[in-house]
Amino acid sequence: MKMKTFLAAAVFSASVAAENVPINGTVEGQCVVIPDISGVYGNPSSDKLSTAPIDGGVKPSVRFDVIIADYYKAVITTPNQFSAAPALNDVVNWTGDVSVKEVTDPLMSDYDTNKVEYNDTTEYDLTVAGSTWFEMGSTAEYGYNKPFPAGQYTAVVEANCIAK
């Protein structure tokens, strides 16, 4: 009797054993963001830094390469603070803009018309496969009739490709 109980317990416990078997996979990005031109702030007046060429600046640009149309959106945020700067003891007022600089397909011509802007962010539906270059402008104005302190200033544009 004890032998039958032992065999029944052994068979039951063997049939209940389980293992987890992993399944792995890799998803390749179908949208790639590539920095194109680094921006430079010009200093047209003592209280202003600007990437506008008329102010002595260089507008930064970024390229979005989209493999599959209408699955992604470009989300670009212009600076609203310095990532590196001398100590500032007054308010910095920021303005920024984003626009399409160049495209590989004429069907992308309506991207600027259909963009959505909020706060410091601009979104574009990437409805056509191909490459789009976006150009960003940034202006920082310091206090009221106060010059920016001497030193190096750095601000960062954030460019993301987000799946819809």
N, C-alpha and C positions, 0 to 999 in steps of 0.2 A: 504494500500500500504506500509506504514511504517512497519507494522507487518510482511508482506511477506519478505521485505528486511532484517529485523532483523533476521528472521528465516533462510533465505538463508545464511546470514553471519555467524550465529552460526553453522549451519551444515557444511559449508565450512571450518571454522576454526577448528572444531573438527576433520575433516578428514585429516587435515594437521599436526596435532600433531605427534611428533616422540620422541622416546626414544632410547638411546644407551644401549645395553645389553652386558655386558662384557663376554668374554669367557676366562677362565684361564686354565693354564696347567703347569705342572712341568716336566722338563726333568732331569732324573737321569743321572749322569755321567757314561759313559761306559768305561772311562779310568781314573784311579786314580794314583796319584803320591804320594809316601810315602817315606820320608827320612829313610834311613837304618842305615848308620854309619856317624857320624859327623867327619869331617876331623881335623887333627892336623898338624900344621907346625912344622917341625924339623928345626934346625938352624945349618947345617953342617959347615958353615963358616960364618964369621962376616957379609958378604954382601949378604947372600942367605937364603931364607926361602923356604922350599920344603915339599910337602906332601909325597914324595917318602919314602918308608920304609927304604931304604938304607941310607937315610939322617936323619933318626930318626922321620920321619913323619908318618901320617896315612892318607891314601886316603879316601875321603868321598865317599859314594855310595847312590844311590837312586833306588827305585823299582817302575816300571810302571806295573800296573795291567790293562790288556786290556780285556774287555768282548766281544767286537765285532772286529773281525779281519779286517784289511785293511781300517779302517775308521779314524785312528789317526796317528800322528807322534810325536815322542819324540824330543823336542828341548831343548838342554842343553848348557848353556853358562858358561864357566869357568871365574873366576875373571880377571879383568883388572885394578882393583883398590882395595884399602882397604876400608872396611866400617867403620873400627875403627883402629886407629894407632896413635902413637906419631907423632909430627910434623916432616915432611920430607922436606928437602930443596934440594933434588936432584931427578933425574928421577928413576922410578922403571920400570924395564923391566920384562914383564910378559910372561910366556908360560903356556899352559895348554893342556890337552888331555882328551879324553873320550873314554872308551872302554866297551864292554859287559863283565860283570863279571860272570854272571850266568843266566841260562834260564830254563824254565819249559818244553819247547818243543824243540826237536832237529831241527825242521824246522826253528828256530830262529838263527841257527848257521851262517847264511850269513848276519846278521845285521851289523857286523863290516865291512864286505867287501863292502856293499852297502851304507854305511853312507856318508853323504855330509858334508864337513867341510868348513866354511868360517869365517873369522875374529876369534873370540873366541867362535864360536858357532858350534855345531855338531847336525845334524838332522838324525833321524832314522825313516824309514817307519815301522810302527808296523803292519806287514802283517799277524801275527799269534796271535790268542787269547791266553792269558796266562800271566805269569809274567816274566819280564826281569829286572835284576839288572845291573845298569850301574855304573862304577867306574870312578872317575875323578881325574886327577892329576893337581897340580898347583905349579908353581915355580915363585918366585919373587926375582929378583936380583937388588941390590941397587947401583946406581951411578957407579963410576969407582974407585975401591979400597977404598970404603967408607963403614964403618960398619953401619948396621941398629942401630938406637938409641934404648936403652933399653925400654921395655914396652910391652904391649899386642897388638897383631895384629889380626885382623879379616877380612876375605874376604868371599864372598858369591857366591855359585854356584846357578844359576837359572835353574830350571828344570820345563818344561811345557809340557803338553799333549795338542796338538792342533788338532782339527778336520780338516780333509783334505777337 
